[in-house]
Amino acid sequence: MNGSLEGRTYVVMGVANKRSIAWGIAQSLNKAGARLIFTYASERFEKPVRDLSNTLEGPESLFYECDVTDDEAINQTFAAIQQDVGVIHGLAHCIAFANRDELKGEYVDTSRDGFLTAHNISSYSLTAVARAAKPVMSDGGGIVTLTYLGGEKVVENYNVMGIAKASLDASVKYLANDLGKHQIRVNAISAGPIRTLSAKGIGDFNKILTEIEERAPLRRAVTQEEVGDTAFFLMSDLSRGVTGEIIHCDSGYNIVG
Ligand SMILES: CCCCCCc1ccc(Oc2ccc(Oc3cccc(O)n3)cc2)c(O)c1
């Protein structure tokens, strides 16, 4: 048993730029020999993703647009993927969104629309994508999503995204239960704060980074590469006995939070 992903194909959803955690995951999977399929929300992301992919060694990547708020779009994307490659061996779901003006202040002020938007994109999209990917994962495989401590404990300003992540975390367990009989494992990585495009949308982000450097057991923030390697573990045979799990790749901060 080894960790090689030679001869396997993985879908990575949510690369926005070189600082994306999704890009860290793509690099780790590529290093292990995987062929990659990238999906992006709208064509404005196609060029940055293609440019990043051109820096990779190994098999040519494939690219598909996929708006995860549109069920028909999801079905069409995975039908096209099945048409083009036949089988995929895993999927990294690195997609989330909440209205910026609800990622600061008090959670009690969250609007109904803001709540539904955050849950639609940041939680339900995993269930919709898992359902569409299931028939293409005929060899079994691993689905990984990204979550955050703010879904387990109160983290100032994270607000409605915390409630959406709590929903995502529960979905990981229910999906793991449904898909295990098809040899499909479903896990989450609870990543520590990393300075990404998404992180820019959160109030007082710098304060939490300082707190990590002062109090996390490893006394430093984690990197996209470290989260990428955790995703590689969860999508390789090395984690074949692990499903429905949330692995914290956060310098240990969750044990002192
Ligand atoms: C106060 C908490 C600080 C640590 C937050 C770590 C973190 C950083 C980024 C995360 O991912 C998102 C993704 C989208 C998101 O919604 C956004 C992002 C930018 C603009 C916008 O309008 N919404 C907020 C966070 C995330 O779930 C968690």
Ligand as a Chemical Component Dictionary entry (heavy atoms), coordinates in Angstrom:
data_LIG
# 
_chem_comp.id                   LIG 
_chem_comp.type                 NON-POLYMER 
_chem_comp.pdbx_formal_charge   0 
_chem_comp.three_letter_code    LIG 
# 
loop_
_chem_comp_atom.comp_id 
_chem_comp_atom.atom_id 
_chem_comp_atom.alt_atom_id 
_chem_comp_atom.type_symbol 
_chem_comp_atom.charge 
_chem_comp_atom.model_Cartn_x 
_chem_comp_atom.model_Cartn_y 
_chem_comp_atom.model_Cartn_z 
_chem_comp_atom.pdbx_ordinal 
LIG C1  C1  C 0 -12.769 35.682 12.006 1  
LIG C2  C2  C 0 -12.328 34.373 11.438 2  
LIG C3  C3  C 0 -10.901 34.460 10.951 3  
LIG C4  C4  C 0 -10.417 33.120 10.422 4  
LIG C5  C5  C 0 -11.218 32.697 9.198  5  
LIG C6  C6  C 0 -10.527 31.555 8.436  6  
LIG C7  C7  C 0 -11.267 31.403 7.141  7  
LIG C8  C8  C 0 -10.835 32.086 6.001  8  
LIG C9  C9  C 0 -11.525 31.953 4.790  9  
LIG C10 C10 C 0 -12.658 31.147 4.742  10 
LIG O1  O1  O 0 -13.376 30.985 3.556  11 
LIG C11 C11 C 0 -14.319 31.927 3.228  12 
LIG C12 C12 C 0 -14.900 31.825 1.969  13 
LIG C13 C13 C 0 -15.810 32.784 1.553  14 
LIG C14 C14 C 0 -16.169 33.809 2.419  15 
LIG O2  O2  O 0 -17.093 34.738 2.001  16 
LIG C15 C15 C 0 -16.610 35.872 1.378  17 
LIG C16 C16 C 0 -15.253 36.065 1.110  18 
LIG C17 C17 C 0 -14.875 37.243 0.457  19 
LIG C18 C18 C 0 -15.828 38.175 0.092  20 
LIG C19 C19 C 0 -17.157 37.894 0.401  21 
LIG O3  O3  O 0 -18.092 38.781 0.055  22 
LIG N1  N1  N 0 -17.528 36.753 1.029  23 
LIG C20 C20 C 0 -15.600 33.893 3.684  24 
LIG C21 C21 C 0 -14.664 32.937 4.102  25 
LIG C22 C22 C 0 -13.095 30.480 5.887  26 
LIG O4  O4  O 0 -14.213 29.706 5.769  27 
LIG C23 C23 C 0 -12.406 30.594 7.097  28 
# 
loop_
_chem_comp_bond.comp_id 
_chem_comp_bond.atom_id_1 
_chem_comp_bond.atom_id_2 
_chem_comp_bond.value_order 
_chem_comp_bond.pdbx_ordinal 
LIG C1  C2  SING 1  
LIG C2  C3  SING 2  
LIG C3  C4  SING 3  
LIG C4  C5  SING 4  
LIG C5  C6  SING 5  
LIG C6  C7  SING 6  
LIG C7  C8  SING 7  
LIG C7  C23 DOUB 8  
LIG C8  C9  DOUB 9  
LIG C9  C10 SING 10 
LIG C10 O1  SING 11 
LIG C10 C22 DOUB 12 
LIG O1  C11 SING 13 
LIG C11 C12 SING 14 
LIG C11 C21 DOUB 15 
LIG C12 C13 DOUB 16 
LIG C13 C14 SING 17 
LIG C14 O2  SING 18 
LIG C14 C20 DOUB 19 
LIG O2  C15 SING 20 
LIG C15 C16 SING 21 
LIG C15 N1  DOUB 22 
LIG C16 C17 DOUB 23 
LIG C17 C18 SING 24 
LIG C18 C19 DOUB 25 
LIG C19 O3  SING 26 
LIG C19 N1  SING 27 
LIG C20 C21 SING 28 
LIG C22 O4  SING 29 
LIG C22 C23 SING 30 
# 
